[in-house]
Amino acid sequence: MIVFNPNLNEVPVKEPDVLRATFLKNEKILKPRVETQKIEGSENYIKHGEYIWKNFVEIAKAKTIGIVAHSRGGDNTVHLVSQFHKDFKERVAVIAFTDSVHHLSIFDSPQVRKFIRKNAKNWVTSEFELGKVVRESTEFDCIRVSAGHPKHEYTSGVAINSVFDFLKTQIENFQSSKSKK
């Protein structure tokens, strides 16, 4: 299991030289300026994903990979499908998006669009019960189902059992199809 953290792109050079991290002034909270430096290989979320893929996933011995991508992680995952398509075709069995903000367009290759449509599902915010189809798959996206909650930050936690059932089924189907070849 590898957990990406594409939101952490810089770290403080040193701790702030103050006793408390925040000050109250005119009822506003002011934070002291802290000098930061970019994390090499993680300067932004796209570079972070590519760095992790090249330095950990590509060299891993895993023959079957399942991905869970939340929010902007979905956009990163679609980028990785495009950049590492051969590896995805050979080893990635499934992508479970949870309220992903990814998008596909005519600028994405037909192979990438097909891969997402065939191998992914997106659990989205919704008032509907968990798993109810919110939108069928299209030429430019995978099926969207209800995460069973209307709040973005709760989608992964509320849908976890449904997501893991999907991962399990897709991985079993992927491995079965590989063993027949």
C-alpha positions in Angstrom: 0.0 0.0 0.0 1.3 3.4 -1.0 -0.4 6.6 0.2 0.1 9.7 -1.9 0.0 13.1 -0.2 -0.1 15.5 -3.1 -1.3 18.4 -1.0 2.0 18.7 1.0 4.4 20.5 -1.4 6.6 22.5 0.9 7.9 22.4 4.5 9.1 25.1 6.9 12.9 25.8 6.7 12.8 26.3 10.4 10.1 26.7 13.1 8.7 30.2 13.5 10.8 32.2 16.0 7.7 33.0 18.2 6.2 31.7 21.4 2.8 31.1 19.8 1.8 30.4 16.2 -1.0 32.8 16.0 -1.8 36.3 17.4 -5.1 38.1 17.8 -5.3 41.6 16.5 -8.5 43.5 15.8 -10.4 40.1 16.2 -8.4 38.6 13.2 -6.0 35.8 13.5 -2.6 36.6 12.1 -0.1 33.9 11.4 3.6 34.7 11.4 5.3 34.4 8.1 7.3 31.2 7.9 10.0 30.6 5.3 9.4 27.4 3.4 11.1 25.3 0.8 9.6 23.2 -1.9 9.8 19.4 -1.5 12.0 18.0 -4.3 9.9 15.8 -6.5 6.7 17.2 -4.9 6.7 20.8 -6.1 3.0 20.4 -7.1 0.5 17.6 -7.0 1.2 16.4 -10.6 5.0 16.2 -9.9 4.3 14.4 -6.6 2.2 11.7 -8.4 4.8 11.2 -11.1 7.6 11.0 -8.5 5.8 8.4 -6.4 4.9 6.4 -9.5 8.4 6.3 -10.9 10.2 5.8 -7.6 7.9 3.4 -5.8 5.1 2.0 -7.9 7.0 1.2 -11.1 9.7 -0.7 -9.3 7.3 -2.5 -7.0 6.9 -6.2 -7.6 3.1 -5.9 -7.4 1.4 -7.5 -10.4 -2.0 -6.2 -9.5 -2.7 -2.7 -8.3 -5.9 -1.1 -7.0 -6.2 2.7 -6.6 -8.5 4.7 -4.3 -8.3 8.4 -5.2 -10.2 11.1 -3.3 -11.0 14.6 -4.6 -8.1 16.1 -6.5 -6.3 12.8 -6.2 -8.6 11.7 -9.0 -7.3 14.4 -11.3 -3.8 13.2 -10.5 -4.7 9.6 -11.2 -6.1 10.4 -14.6 -2.8 12.2 -15.4 -0.9 9.1 -14.3 -3.1 6.9 -16.5 -2.1 9.1 -19.4 1.6 9.2 -18.5 2.1 5.5 -17.5 -0.7 3.9 -19.7 1.3 0.8 -20.5 1.9 0.1 -16.8 -1.8 0.8 -16.0 -3.0 -1.6 -18.7 -0.7 -4.3 -17.4 -1.1 -3.9 -13.6 -3.9 -1.6 -12.5 -7.1 -3.5 -12.1 -9.3 -0.9 -10.6 -9.7 2.8 -9.7 -12.2 3.8 -7.0 -12.7 7.5 -7.0 -14.3 9.2 -4.0 -15.9 12.5 -5.0 -13.1 13.0 -7.5 -12.7 16.2 -9.3 -11.1 14.6 -12.4 -12.2 15.4 -15.9 -11.6 13.8 -19.3 -11.9 15.6 -22.6 -11.2 15.2 -26.3 -7.6 16.0 -25.5 -7.3 12.7 -23.6 -6.5 9.7 -25.7 -9.3 7.3 -26.5 -7.3 4.6 -24.7 -7.2 6.7 -21.5 -10.9 7.5 -21.7 -11.7 3.8 -22.3 -9.5 2.7 -19.4 -11.2 5.0 -17.0 -14.7 4.1 -18.3 -14.0 0.4 -18.0 -12.0 0.2 -14.7 -13.2 3.0 -12.5 -16.2 4.1 -10.5 -16.7 7.4 -8.7 -18.6 7.6 -5.4 -20.0 11.2 -5.4 -21.7 13.4 -2.9 -25.4 12.7 -3.0 -28.6 12.6 -0.9 -29.3 9.2 -2.5 -28.6 5.9 -0.7 -25.1 4.5 -1.0 -24.4 2.9 -4.4 -27.4 4.3 -6.3 -26.4 5.3 -9.8 -26.2 9.0 -10.1 -24.9 9.0 -13.7 -24.1 6.2 -16.1 -20.7 6.1 -17.7 -20.1 8.3 -20.7 -17.5 8.5 -23.4 -15.6 10.9 -21.1 -16.1 9.4 -17.7 -16.8 6.4 -15.5 -20.0 5.6 -13.8 -20.9 7.8 -10.8 -22.7 6.3 -7.8 -23.9 7.9 -4.6 -21.4 7.9 -1.7 -24.5 8.0 0.6 -23.6 11.4 2.0 -24.0 15.0 0.7 -20.7 16.3 2.2 -17.5 15.9 0.2 -15.2 15.2 3.1 -17.4 12.3 4.3 -17.6 10.4 1.0 -14.6 8.1 1.5 -15.6 7.1 5.0 -19.2 6.5 4.4 -18.7 4.6 1.2 -15.7 2.5 2.4 -17.4 -0.9 2.4 -18.9 -0.3 -1.0 -15.5 0.9 -2.3 -13.7 -2.1 -0.9 -16.3 -4.5 -2.4 -15.7 -2.9 -5.8 -12.0 -3.2 -5.4 -12.2 -6.9 -4.4 -14.5 -7.8 -7.3 -12.5 -5.9 -9.9 -9.1 -7.3 -8.7 -10.5 -10.8 -8.7 -11.8 -10.4 -12.3 -8.5 -8.8 -13.4 -6.4 -11.6 -11.9 -8.7 -14.2 -13.4 -8.4 -12.7 -16.9 -4.6 -12.6 -16.5 -4.4 -16.3 -15.5 -6.4 -17.3 -18.6 -3.8 -15.7 -20.9 
